[in-house]
C-alpha cells in the first residue's frame, strides 16, 4: 500500500459500518506507461479488483497481490458477466471491502458503460468515484503516427461507436450527419460493421478515396495497422483477416501517418515485483 492511499484502506474489515468506495478506473489502451498515477495508487491498495477483457496484463500486474481479482471480461460472443450482474457484484463487494476498483479499458465514460455502473452504485447508496483514463480513440491513432486534429486539415473530430447494430446506443448513430459533422471520424467497435459504415458514409457524400486507418491492439507491442481508403478497406480487411479490437480513423489526418509514424512511441516496459495474473 502506498502513502497516498493509506487512509482509504481498512485493515479491520469487521469494523466497517459504511460501505467501501468503488473507484471506476480507466486503464488506458494498453501501454502501462499511459496508466494514471491515481489509478496505479488505487490498484496498489485495492481489496477487490473487477476488471474487463481489454485491460493489459502489465496493468493487472500492478494489483495488490492480496486483492481479490475478478475477471468480468466481456469480449464479443464470449460474455462472462452481464452488466446488471457486474453492478450487483460491485454493490455486494463494497459492503465487504474498503477499496473496490472497477478497472476498465481506456476511459470508463467513453463507450465504457461507466455512467450506468455509477448510476447503479449511487442508487444503492455506495460511494463511487471515477478516475479517467486515456481513451483508445486518442492514444491509439497517436501510436500509429496519426494526430486526430491537425491545423492544415482537421479542426474537428467525432468519436462514434460502430457497434450500433444491436440497437445498444440511443439515439442510433446518424452516419449522414457524422459524414459532414467533422473532418476526422474515430470509430470504436466498428470492425464487424465496417461494410455497413463505409457504405453509409459514401452514400452520405464522403469521397471513396477518403483515407482510413485501422489500428488493432494499439499502444501494445502487438499493434497492427491497416491503411486504406473507403473504397478498398473492406477488401483489404478481408485479405488481411483483420480482427478487433481496433480503432478506425477516417479523414485526411490519416495521410500524416506516412511521415509522423517515424516518431511513433514504444510501449513502456515495466518490471513489477509480482507476476501478471
Ligand atoms: N472505454 C474504452 C472503449 C471501450 S469500447 C476507451 O475509452 O478506450 C471497446 C473498443 O475500444 C474496442 O472495440 C476498440 O474499438 C477500442 N479499443 C480499446 N482498446 C484498444 C486498443 N488498445 N487498440 C485498438 N482499439 C482499442
Boltz pocket constraint, residues with backbone or C-beta under 6 A from the ligand:
constraints:
  - pocket:
      binder: B
      contacts: [[A, 28], [A, 29], [A, 30], [A, 54], [A, 104], [A, 105], [A, 106], [A, 107], [A, 108], [A, 109], [A, 110], [A, 111], [A, 112], [A, 134], [A, 135], [A, 136], [A, 137], [A, 140], [A, 187], [A, 188], [A, 189], [A, 190], [A, 215], [A, 216], [A, 217], [A, 218], [A, 219], [A, 220], [A, 244], [A, 245], [A, 246], [A, 247], [A, 248]]
      max_distance: 6.0
